[in-house]
Amino acid sequence: MSNSVDNAAVEVWNRCLEIIRDNLNYQKFKSWFEPIRPVRLEQQTLTIQVPSQFWYEWLEEHYYNMLRSTLHKVLGPEGKLEYSIVMERADEAYAGTQVRMPQRVTPPVKPTPDGVGRPSATYPQGPIQNPFVIPGIRKTRIESNLNPNYVFERYIEGDCNRLARSAAMAIAENLGNNSFNPFFVYGGVGLGKTHLIQSIGNKIKQDYGDSKSVLYTSSEAFTNEFVHAIRNNRASEFSMFYRNIDVLIVDDIQFFSGKEKTQEEFFHIFNALHQDGKQIILSSDRAPKDVPDIEERLISRFNWGLSADLQMPDFETRYAILEYKARDNGIEFDSEIFEFIAYNFKTSVRDLEGAIIKLLATSSLQKIDHIDLAMAKRILKDMVKETKRHISIETIQVQVCEYFGIDPNKVREKTRKQEIVEVRQIAMYLSKHMTKSSLKTIGLQFGGRDHSTVIHAIQSVEERIKSQPKHAKQIKDIQQKIELASF
């Protein structure tokens, strides 16, 4: 494909993006549309380049109507969209351009030996038979090593893992009929890689039973088995065993680093499985290209299918995980406990689970019927990293105004509307009690008011707290909200 830029295509696609951006949230737009590149514009047909077959299928399934209406707005009713699908095989990139809109049902693009993506009707049907298959070996029941708790139903979806989870589901539901082979999942410690890849295996076992052999192993276990096989002159049996697995799942592939003989053996097993149309699923703590001391030919093969990363979960996803874990264990916690944990455990799903388990254990062992926020903080204090909290007046203003549903700028204005005055007084009161700021500084932060106005605000709130229990609870709720937001 030419590297020259088609300015007309760029202009048309940018106009499309403006419309799409207004109809999607930021994360979805950034995830699915920013990586797309305009290629060319010929008559009324715009060609765009997407990173993979999966990308095209996702756009067709989730954004078809939006893309069609957007294209019609920009190019008119005769406007059409064509996809150029970038795939990698060995060291050569090649593209397919047979997918067009507004045609709704299109055969999937499959790789062919001449390097061009074509409809699947031209692709050789059925797997190429391995000449070294031992008759009857496939009837042997293989222990999958899967954890039955690692299933899709227990894997909470969020923006941090949506691509990986969707691809994993597609593999499990369309075994042998998907473009994600191998499927390479990568991400930091405790983000759910093992759970996700085992979910695929469990779903396949559920749907296919013993008719499909599924094996989960760690790279360390694979290496140890291989070394043991060499010592006992059983390397050929080892190789034959792995070549007859229908779904091979290898965890923590980064530990193949520097193990040359193991890499060579895995390379040959990988080739045999892939040639036979068997599914390969891998995980690592980093992207394929970033795994050190791995042969280039292996890295190249890791890139044949789809690589999907797992990001750190956002607050909403962390909160949803905590809710599910508590419910799954048959216990209820107050929402502020979930908020506290979600704000303080930001880097690992495993840490979230650990926090819930510790609360559950304490509740059970000490026979505590109800754990409140103060108790939860005491129980988890050794797990929460000591961080120096800084609560600013601006944070207080934002959180107070958000609680009452008004614009934070209102409390800094000269308005004397009663509802604004009361909110401003609460924010001043909390600024005095939650920061080390002087009365003068607080007044300046609220539109340049003098210290006597701040004193009056504090006294007014204190009187309402004493006389109105409902007001006292409001102040307590807001204070807790500010503390959580400041971690």
Long-range contacts (C-beta under 8 A, 24 or more apart in sequence): 1-39, 1-84, 1-95, 6-38, 6-39, 6-40, 6-41, 8-41, 9-38, 9-39, 9-40, 9-41, 9-46, 9-47, 10-38, 12-38, 12-41, 12-46, 12-74, 12-75, 13-38, 13-46, 13-48, 15-74, 16-46, 16-67, 16-70, 16-71, 16-74, 19-70, 19-73, 19-74, 20-66, 20-67, 20-70, 23-66, 27-159, 28-159, 31-159, 31-162, 31-163, 32-58, 32-59, 32-63, 39-84, 44-75, 44-76, 44-78, 44-79, 44-80, 45-79, 45-80, 45-81, 45-82, 45-100, 46-71, 46-75, 46-79, 46-80, 46-81, 46-82, 47-81, 47-82, 47-83, 47-84, 47-97, 48-81, 48-82, 48-83, 48-84, 49-83, 49-84, 49-85, 49-86, 49-95, 50-83, 50-84, 50-85, 50-86, 51-86, 52-85, 52-86, 52-87, 52-179, 52-306, 53-85, 53-87, 53-108, 53-109, 53-179, 53-180, 54-167, 54-170, 54-179, 54-180, 54-306, 55-85, 56-83, 56-85, 56-99, 56-109, 57-108, 57-170, 57-179, 58-163, 58-166, 59-83, 60-99, 60-106, 64-101, 64-104, 67-101, 68-101, 68-102, 71-101, 85-109, 85-117, 87-111, 87-117, 87-179, 88-300, 88-303, 88-304, 89-115, 89-304, 90-300, 90-301, 91-300, 108-179, 109-179, 110-179, 126-277, 127-275, 127-276, 127-277, 127-278, 128-275, 128-276, 128-277, 129-276, 130-243, 130-272, 130-275, 130-276, 132-240, 132-243, 133-243, 133-244, 134-240, 134-244, 137-240, 137-244, 138-213, 138-244, 141-210, 142-213, 142-214, 142-215, 142-245, 144-201, 144-205, 144-213, 144-214, 144-215, 144-216, 145-215, 145-216, 145-217, 146-198, 146-201, 146-202, 146-205, 146-214, 146-216, 147-198, 148-202, 150-194, 150-195, 150-198, 150-199, 150-202, 151-199, 151-202, 151-203, 152-199, 152-203, 154-195, 154-324, 154-328, 155-192, 155-195, 155-196, 155-199, 156-317, 156-320, 156-321, 156-324, 157-317, 158-313, 158-314, 158-316, 158-317, 158-320, 159-311, 159-314, 159-317, 160-191, 160-310, 160-311, 160-312, 160-313, 160-314, 160-317, 161-191, 161-192, 161-196, 161-310, 161-311, 161-313, 161-317, 163-308, 163-309, 164-196, 164-308, 164-309, 164-310, 165-196, 167-306, 167-308, 168-196, 168-197, 168-199, 168-200, 169-203, 171-200, 171-279, 171-281, 172-199, 172-200, 172-203, 172-204, 172-207, 173-203, 173-207, 175-204, 175-207, 175-208, 175-212, 175-246, 175-247, 175-279, 176-277, 176-279, 179-305, 179-306, 180-305, 180-306, 181-274, 181-279, 181-280, 181-304, 181-305, 182-270, 182-274, 182-279, 182-280, 182-281, 182-282, 182-301, 182-302, 182-304, 182-305, 183-279, 183-280, 183-281, 183-282, 183-305, 183-306, 183-308, 184-253, 184-282, 184-283, 184-284, 184-288, 184-302, 184-303, 184-305, 184-306, 184-307, 184-308, 185-281, 185-282, 185-283, 185-284, 185-307, 185-308, 185-309, 185-310, 186-283, 186-284, 186-285, 186-286, 186-287, 186-288, 186-307, 186-308, 186-309, 186-310, 187-285, 187-309, 187-310, 187-311, 188-285, 188-310, 188-312, 188-347, 188-348, 189-285, 189-348, 189-350, 190-347, 190-348, 190-349, 190-350, 190-351, 191-310, 191-311, 191-312, 191-313, 191-348, 191-349, 192-310, 192-349, 193-251, 193-283, 193-310, 194-251, 194-283, 196-310, 197-249, 197-251, 197-281, 197-282, 197-283, 198-249, 200-247, 200-249, 200-281, 201-247, 201-249, 201-281, 204-247, 212-246, 212-247, 213-244, 213-245, 213-246, 213-247, 214-245, 214-246, 214-247, 214-249, 215-242, 215-245, 215-247, 215-248, 215-249, 216-249, 216-251, 217-248, 217-249, 217-250, 217-251, 218-250, 218-251, 218-252, 218-255, 219-250, 219-251, 219-252, 219-253, 219-254, 219-255, 219-256, 220-252, 220-255, 222-250, 222-262, 222-266, 223-255, 223-256, 223-259, 223-262, 226-261, 226-262, 226-265, 230-261, 235-265, 238-265, 239-265, 239-268, 239-269, 242-269, 242-273, 243-269, 243-272, 243-273, 243-276, 245-273, 245-278, 246-278, 246-279, 247-278, 247-279, 247-281, 248-273, 248-278, 248-279, 248-280, 248-281, 249-281, 249-282, 250-280, 250-281, 250-282, 250-283, 251-283, 252-283, 252-284, 252-285, 253-282, 253-283, 253-284, 253-291, 253-302, 254-284, 254-285, 254-286, 254-291, 254-292, 256-291, 256-294, 256-298, 257-291, 257-292, 257-293, 257-294, 258-292, 258-293, 260-295, 263-294, 263-295, 263-298, 264-295, 266-298, 267-295, 267-297, 267-298, 267-301, 270-298, 270-301, 271-301, 274-301, 274-304, 280-305, 312-346, 312-347, 312-348, 313-349, 315-342, 315-343, 318-342, 318-345, 318-346, 318-349, 318-352, 321-349, 321-352, 321-353, 322-352, 322-355, 322-356, 325-352, 325-353, 325-356, 326-356, 326-360, 329-356, 329-360, 331-360, 331-363, 333-359, 333-371, 333-376, 334-372, 334-373, 336-373, 336-480, 336-484, 337-371, 337-372, 337-373, 337-376, 339-484, 340-373, 340-376, 340-377, 340-484, 341-376, 341-380, 343-484, 343-485, 343-487, 344-380, 344-384, 344-385, 344-487, 345-383, 345-384, 351-383, 354-383, 355-380, 355-383, 358-383, 373-480, 387-487, 389-483, 389-486, 389-487, 390-486, 391-434, 391-435, 391-482, 391-483, 391-486, 392-435, 393-431, 393-435, 393-437, 393-441, 393-442, 393-445, 394-445, 395-482, 395-485, 395-486, 396-427, 396-430, 396-431, 396-434, 396-435, 396-482, 397-427, 397-445, 397-446, 399-478, 399-481, 399-482, 399-485, 400-426, 400-427, 400-430, 400-478, 400-482, 401-427, 403-474, 403-477, 403-478, 403-481, 411-446, 411-447, 412-445, 412-446, 412-447, 413-447, 414-447, 424-457, 425-457, 425-458, 425-460, 425-461, 426-461, 426-474, 426-475, 426-478, 428-454, 428-457, 428-458, 428-461, 429-457, 429-458, 429-461, 429-462, 429-475, 430-475, 430-478, 430-479, 430-482, 432-458, 433-479, 434-479, 434-482
